[in-house]
């Protein structure tokens, strides 16, 4: 592929609900542009963008893929993203590198929750957008219904500039609303001019009127001409639309069929025509040397900078860092500096990727997207620049993973292999986290949902040949006391020669501080226990609070007072006093009203208004306490609640099914509270069975 200048580049992300047709649209774009000579099918597992074995097995996209196509003297970098919510991290990577978005909507399924989420992402990143309605070759597809639903949600900015011509429930052609002319399809991706059918005229008039009204609003001169009944030329309409699309005031709606490659050529032309080249967008970082703002703005005359927005680690082709060049021109023989890791990197070769196939290029201009192989000190979110002008760009804001499971290695001795494989997978996927929970002696895997974790395990097996098992994680309960106790414990052992003797009298009571395991006080009078044994007594307490007598959980909030005891001049030792203390603690703890404390999380659930009743009812079932509700923009509510950590297992799946995928949640640990007696009994019995 030849090298393209900044003004000839378009970076476009395909967004939409899972199954709306993003991958098959990318396939049709490759075919129509001449990049491939046959169209792959998802059902045949031979598409360019779904190259991963897991994607082929499951029939949907799991990661973002870069697909560059050449069209009308421009290079369009297409970023094909997954539609399922568990892989939102991949979508966020792609959106951070894109300059515009095509929101793909199925003409059959219509506007879905994934459509709404795509729109919200475009709003968040301020991306110009277009809607493309697929599956128009299907019997019950309705372009008119999709347009009506979009208009109801997003208002007058929805501007369809194509109208389908359907005969016998089949898509046979289209009307270009801008040109007021019709085309009929002849073969895959081919078309010819035809007359506009009479039955299309009433709807065409409505579409044309709304489009002309939108164009008229771009300037006072156009508004005067519009009211005077003058016609605008095709060039004037397109120029006005380009301005409006870039400003986000118009969202054009096109349509077609991916499998027949119908409407795809029009979409590619619209991308070149209406979407901005990177230099139309701003981009700024921080110059680490001067602490001043570095205005990169995709200018090729400025110092070299590039943002690493994605990493691909493939066991067969190695590691590739996907970069968007933010300024300057990057070449293979450059020496780049990573200010985040304070390391120099030598690219050697620069590639453009098409799926998982790298093609070498000599250079990448500002605004272009490419890949660099084997950067050893560079991760997703890092910035590459030069030592003379070290720059850092703001890192992409990724969604936080809240769903977690305990994982264990199936085959003994595979622990190292698993941790190395997970490290590689976490380098690729910023929403995957492996955490060592030393307190409960378990390894935890965090992801965006159950499917995310399940696919991670499947990838570990197929890619890295290691098997792990996912299980319900243990919750970090605590043990404490509610009453006072007074114990007298003597540890005495005679075994020929020196014996063992330690005698302590201790009181135990709640300390009131649940942050600290124990507080130790000694009020021994008259040397009943010599001072040199006090540290041994405290060591006994230290050992005892690690695993409480009730259910083996860490102990908190206990005050231990050593007030009396006795010693033997020959047989007493530190070991004996430590052992006596451990025994005293066990007895004293169990006599002082022992209870289990459970961790409580502070939870925020964001849902559309209509789901608040269902969500609050479900939280009550999970022993949650709803504290209040705050309305936010977009007809949504944030429900705030306190909930036991045990009540959060499986919450992601339940919330999604309850709200049709529209609900999101976040939580953080708040405090410990006494668990209800039924929970305590169940937990103590379970731990006893384990022991």
N, C-alpha and C positions, 0 to 999 in steps of 0.2 A: 504493500500500500504506500502511495506517495505521501510526502510530508505536506500537511495543510497549515495555512496561516490561521491566526486567531479568528479573523472575521469569516473564515470559511467553515468554522466548527460549530456544531450544535450538540450539546450534551443533554440527552433526554432520558428521563426515567419512566418506565412503564409501571403504573400503579393500578391497583384494583383488587376486588374480592377474589379469593381463591377459586379457580375454575372459570374465571371470566374470559380467558383466552389471551393472556399476555404472552406466554411462550409461543403459542401458535402464530400470534401476530408477528413476533420477532422472526419466526421462521419464514413467514410470508414476505417480510421486508427483505430478508436475505435473498430470497428467490427472485422477487420483482426487481431488485437492484442489480441482479446478475452475480451476486457474491457466491451463490450456490446454484447448481443446475437441477436440483430436485428439492422438494419440500419434505422435511422430516415430519413425522407424526408422533405425538405423545404416546398414542396407543402402540406404536411400533418401537418405542424407546430409542429413537434415532434423531432427536432434535439436537441442534447445536448447543443450545443453552442448558438443557437438562442432561449434562454429561455424567453426572455422579451416579454411581450404582444405586444409591438409596433413592434418588429422584426417579430413576428409571423403574425401580421396583414398585414405588408407591404411586407414580403417575402424577406427581406435582412437584413444583420447584421448592427447594430447601434453601438455596443460596442465590445471591445476586450474581448475574453473569454479564460480562461486557461483550457487546456485539457491535463492531463498527461497520457501517455501510456507506457507500459512496453514492450520492444522488445530486444531480443538477449542480455539479462542480463544488459540492460541499461534502464534508465528512460528518456523518451523524453517529455519535457514540451512543448506542442504545444500551441502557442498563435495565435488564429484565429482572424483576424482583419477585420474591415469593408472595403469595396472597394470604397464606395462613398466619394467624396472629402470633403463633409460637416463634415465628422467624422474623419478628419485627426489627431485630438488630440489623439484619441484612438490608432491610428496606431503609433504615435510618442511615446506613453507610452510603447507599446509592443516592438517597435524596441530598445528602451533604455534598455530593460531587456533581449533582445535576444543575442545569440552568433553567430547565423547564420540565413539565410533566405531561404525559398522555395518560389520562384516567380511562382505563378500559372497562366497559360495562357490557354485560351480556344482554343482547336484545331479547333473549328468552327469559332470563332470571330477573332482569331489570335492575333498578338501583338497590344495592344491598349495603349491609353494614360496612363491608370493605371499601365501598365507594365513598361512604361518609368519612371513613378514617383516612383515605387517600386525600380527600379534599382538605381535611384538617391538617395533614402533614404539609400540603402545599401552602396553606395559610401560615403555618409555623415557619417555614423556610422561605416564604415570600416568592413562590415559584409561579411564573405564568403557566397556564394549563389549557389543555384541550381535552374534549371527551371523544372517545372513539367507541361506537356501538358495534359489537361483533355479533356473529351468529345470525346475520340478516338473511341467510339462506335457509334458516329453519322455519318450519310451518308456523309455529305460534309466536314468532318474534314480533315485537311491536316497537318500531322506532318512535312512533307518535307518543306511546305511553311513557317511554324512557324520557323523552323531551319534556312531557307534561310533569313527570315526577321531579326531574331536575329543576324545572322552572319553579315548581311549588316550593322546593327547598331553598334554591339559591337565587331566585328572582330573575329580573330582566336580563342579567348579564349572560344567560344561556342563549346562544345564538347558533341554531342549526344552519349550516350553509350547504348542506346536501339533503336531498329528499329521495328516498328509495322509490323505484318503480317496481311494483310487484304484480305478477300475473299468476293466477292459480296458486296463491300462497308461496310463490317462489320469487326470489330477487332476480330481476332480469336486466336492471339498469338503474340509473340514478339521474337526478336533475341537479345541476350546479346552480345553486340559488344566486350566487354572485354574478355568473355569466348569463343566467336565465336560459340555459341550454341543456339539452338532454343527451345522454350517451346510453347505448345498449351494450351489454357484455356479449362477446362472441366466443371467447375461449378463456382458459385460466389466465387472468391478468390482462386480457385483451378487451378493447372496446371500440365502438364506432358511433358516429353521430346519428341521432334519430329525432323525430318529432316529440314534443311534450304531450303525453296522453291527456285527453280532456278530463278524465277523472282525477288527475293530479292537480289541476289548476286551482281549485278553491284553497287547498292546503298550501300550495306554493305561494299564493297571494299573501296568506297570513305570515308565512316564514319570511317572505321578501320584505313585507312592510316592517316587521320587527327588526330585521337586519338593517334596513335603510334608516330607521329611527335611531338605532345604535350608532350608525356611521355619522348621522347628522349631528349627534351630540359631541363629536370630536372638535368642532370649531364653530364659531358664530357664522362664518361665511357659508359653511355647509348647512347650518340650521336655516338660514335665509333661503338658500336654494331649495331645501327640502320643502319648506312651507310654500314656496313659489311653484311647487309641482315639477321642478327640474329633475332629470335623471342624472345619477352619478355614473361616471365611467368605471369600467372594471378595475383599472389601475388606481383610481381614486378610492374605490371601496377597499381594495387590498391594502393600500397605504394606510388608510384610516384604521382598518382592522389590525394591522401590525402594531400601530401605536397603542390601540386599546388592549390588545392581547398582552403586550409587554407590561402595561400598567395594571393588568388584572381586571380591567373593566368589562372585557368581553371574554367569554369562554366558548370558542367555536365547537360545534358538535358535528362530527363526521360519522360515517357508517360504512360497513362492508362485510365481507365474509373472508375469514382467514383461510379456510380450507380451499376456497376457490380463488384466493388472492385477489378478490374484488374490493375496490375501494382503497387498497394499500398504496398504490402509486399516488393517489390524491393525498393521502395522509402524509407520505414522505415529502411531497411538494409543499404541503401546508407547514410542515415542520421547518423546512428551509425558509419559507416565505414569512411566516408569522413569529417564529420563536427567536429569541435574542442569541447572538453569538456571545461567547463569554465576556468579551470586552465591554458589553453593555451592562454588566453587573459589577458591583463593587466587591472588593476582597481586601481585608486589612489584617495585619499581624503585628507582632511586637518585635522591634529590633533589639536583641538581647544586649548588644554592645552599647547602644546609646539610650536605651529605655524609651525610645520614641516610637510612635505608631509608624509602621511601614505600610504605605498604600501600594499594594501589589497590583490590584485592579486588572489582572490578566494582561499587563503591558509587556510586550516582548523585549522592549528596550531597557527594562529595569534589571536589577540583580536577580540571579536565578533563585527561585523558590518553588517548592512542590510540597503538597500535603498528601500524606499516605492515608487514604480513606478506607482501604481494605487490604487484608492479607489472605493469600490462598496457600495452604500447605497441602501438597499432594504427595503421597508416598512414591509416586512414579516420576512426576516431573519436577518435584522440589518445591521450594518456597518462592512465591512471587508477591512483591509489594505493589499494589495498584496505586498509582499516583495521579493527582490532577496538578498540572503545572500552573502555578499561580502567577508567576512572572518570569521573564527571561526565556531562553531557549535551552533545553537540557539535551546534552549529547552523551554518547556512550563513553567518551574518554574523559568526562568531567570528574573532578574530585569534589564530592559533595560533603557537607558537614551536617551532622544531626545534633542540634543544640540540646535536644531532650536527653540524649544518652551521652553527649559530649564525645562523639566518635566520628571519625572520617569514614565515608563509604565511597567505594569506587564501583560504579555501575557496570563498566565493561561493555555491556550490551543493553539496548533499550528495545522494548517490544510493544506491539499492540496485541491484545489478546482477542481472539474470536472464540468464545466458549473457553475450552482449555487448550486451544492451539495458539502458541505464540508465533508472531511474525516479526522479524527484526526490522527496525527502522533506524535511520541515521540520527534523527533528532525529533524532539517534541516541542512544539511552540506553546507559548502561554495559552492556557485554556484547554489544551488537549489532555486526553486521558490515555495513560499507557501503563506498562508494568516493568518493574526492574527485578531481576532474579537475584537470589542469594544475598540479600542485605542482612548481615549477621547481627547488627546492633540496632535494627529499626523495627518498630512495631506499629500497629494501626494507631493513628492519632498523632504520630510524630511528624515533624516538619524537616524536610531536607533543604538546605540552603548552602551558602558559602561561608568560609571562615571570616572573610572580610565583612560580610553582611549576614551575621547569624540571626535568623528570623524564626519565630514560633507563631503558628496560627492557633486559634482556639480549637480545642478538641471537640469532636462531635458528641452531642449529648445523647447517650444511649439509655434505653429503658432499663430499669433495674429488675433483675430476676428475683421473684419471690417464692416460686414453687421449688421445693427441695425434697430430695429423697436420700436415704442412706444407701451408699453403695459398698459392696464388698467384692473382693477378687475371687473368682471361681477356683482358679488353679494356684496352689501354694507356690510362692516364689515369683509370681507375676506382678508383684506390687510395683517394682521399678518400671517395668514395661508400661503398666497402666498409667503411672504418674507422668511418664514421658509422653505417652500418647495424648493424655488429657491436656498437657502443657501445649502441645501442637494444636489441639482443637480449640483451646482457649485463645491462642494467638489468632486463629481464624474468626472465632465467634465471640464477640465482646459481651454477649448476654449469657454466656456459660461460665459458671464459677465452680471450682472444686475447693472445698473448705475442710480443714482438719479440725474436728470438734474434740479436742483432747479431753475435755471434762467428761464427756459421755463415751469416750473411746470409740468414736465412729467417724467415718469419712462421709461428707455430705456433698451432693451434686445439686447445684442451683441452676434453674433454667426458667424459660418464659411460660412453661406449661408442661403437662404430662407428656404430650406428644414430642416436645422438644427433648425431654430426658430420654424417652424411649428411643428416639432416632439417634441420640448420642451413643447409647449403649450398642445399638445396631451398627453404627459406624466404627466403634471400637473393635467390634468383632470382624467386620468385613475388611476394613482398611488396615488395622494394626494387629489383627489376629490375637486379641485378648478378650476374655469374657468377664463381664462383671454382672453382679446381681443387684437389682434395686429392691430395697425393702423400706418399710415404714420406719422413719427415724425415731430415736428416743427423744423425749422432751427433757430439758434440763430442769427437773424439779429440785427443790431444796428442802432441807429439814431444819426445824427449829423447835423451841419449847414455848409453852404458854404459862406454865406454873413454876413453882420453886421446888427444889428437892435438897435433901441433906443426906450424904452417904458416908459410910465409914468402911474403907476397903484396906485389907491387909494382904500383901503378897509375900508368902513365906515358902521357901523351898530348901530342903536339906538334902545334900547329895555327897556326903563325905567331904572333908576339907571345908573350904568356905561355902557357906550357904547363900541364900538370897533373902533379903528382908527389906520390904518397903511398906510403910503404913501411912495412909493419907486420910484426912477427914475433909470433905469438900462440900461446898454448897453450889448449886447450879440455879440460875434464874435467867429470864429473858433480858438481854442487854438493850433491846430497843433499837439496835443498829443492824439492819438486815444487809448492809453492804459488807460488814466485817464478820468473818467466821466466828471469832471468839474474843473475849476480853479476859485477861488473866490478872487476878489480884491475890496477894498473899498477906494474911493478917496473923501470921503465926507468932505466938508469944512464948518467950522463954526458951527458944531454941529447940522446941519439940521436933521440928524438922530443920536440920541445919541448912543455912543459906546456900551452901554449895550444891544442894539437891534441887533448888528451885528451878534452874534451867532444865533439869531432867523432867520435872513435873510439866513444865511448859511444852517440852518436846512431846510428851505423852498426849497433851491436848492437840498439838499440831497434827500428830498422826491420826488422832481420833476423828477430827472434823472433816477429813478428806472423804470418808465413807461413813455416813451416819448409821446408827444402830437400827433405825426404823425401816428403811428400804434401800440403804446403800448409796444415798445421794449426799452431796456435800452439805455440811451443816453451816448455818449462819445464825447470828443474833443470840449467841449464848455467852453469859457471864459466868466464869468459874472462879470460886473463891476458895483458896487453900487456907483453912483456919487452924488446923491442928494435925497431929499425927505422931509417929514415934520412929525411932531408928535404932539400929544395932551397931555398936562400934566396929564390929568385925564384918558382919554379913551384909550390911547395907551397901548399896551401890547405885550409881545413876540408872543402870538397867532396871534394877528392882523398883525404884521410885517411878520410872517411866511406865513400867508394866502395871504397877498399882494404880497409876493415874488413868491408864487406858481402861482398866476394869471399872474404876470409879465413874468414869465418864459414861460408859455403857449403861451402868445401873442408874446413875443419876439422871441421865437423859431420858430413859424410859419411864422414870418415876415423875418427871416434870411436865407431864401433858404434852408428849411429842406430837407434832403435826407436820404434814407435808405442805409446802408452799409451791404454787404453780406460777410459771411466768405469764405475765399479762402483756399483751401487745396493744399499742395505740394504733387503731386502724382507720384509714380514710378510704371510703368507697365512692367513686364518681360514677353516677348513672343518670340517664335521662329521667325527667320528672315522673313519667308513667310507671317506672319500675320501683320507685322508692318503697311502696308498701310491701311488695314481695321481698325486697332485699332486707328490710327491717325485720320482717317476720322470720326470715331465714337466720338472721343474726341472733335473734332471741332463742331460736332452737339450738344455736351453737354456744349458748350461755354468754352471748355478747350483751353489753350494756350500751344502748344508743345514747350518746351525750348531746347530739344536736345535728342540725342540718343547715348547710349554707348554700343558697342558690348561686350558680355561676353562669357565665355567658353560654349561649347555645341551648337554653332550656334544660340545663343539667343541675343536679344537686350533689353536694359533697356531704355524705353521711359520715359523721365521726362517732367512733365507738371504741370501747375497751373490750377486748376479747381474749380468752385464754389461748395460748399458743396451740394447744391441742385442737381448738376449734377452727384452726386455719388449714388443716390438712384437707386437700382436695377442693379448697375454696375456689381456686382459679377456674376449674371445670364447671363447678356449680354456678358461679357468677356468670360465666359466659352463656350457659344454657338458659339461665333465668332471664338474661337481658338481650338475648340474641347476639352476643358478642360485643355489645355496646358498653358494658360496664368494665371499669378498671379499678384496681385497688393498690394501696401501698400501706406498709405497716413498719413499725419499729418497736423494739422492746421498751416497755415502760417501767415495770416494777414487778415485785413478787407479792402474791396474796395467798391467804390460806385457801387450800383446795377444799371443795365440799366433801363431806364424809364418804359419799359413794365413790367419788373419784379416788380418794385416798385409799379406801379398802381395795378397790380394783388394782391400783398401782402397786400396793404393798404385796398383794397376792401374786401379781405378775412377776415382781422382782424375786419373791421367794421361790417361785417355780423355776426362774432362770438360775438362781444360785444352786 
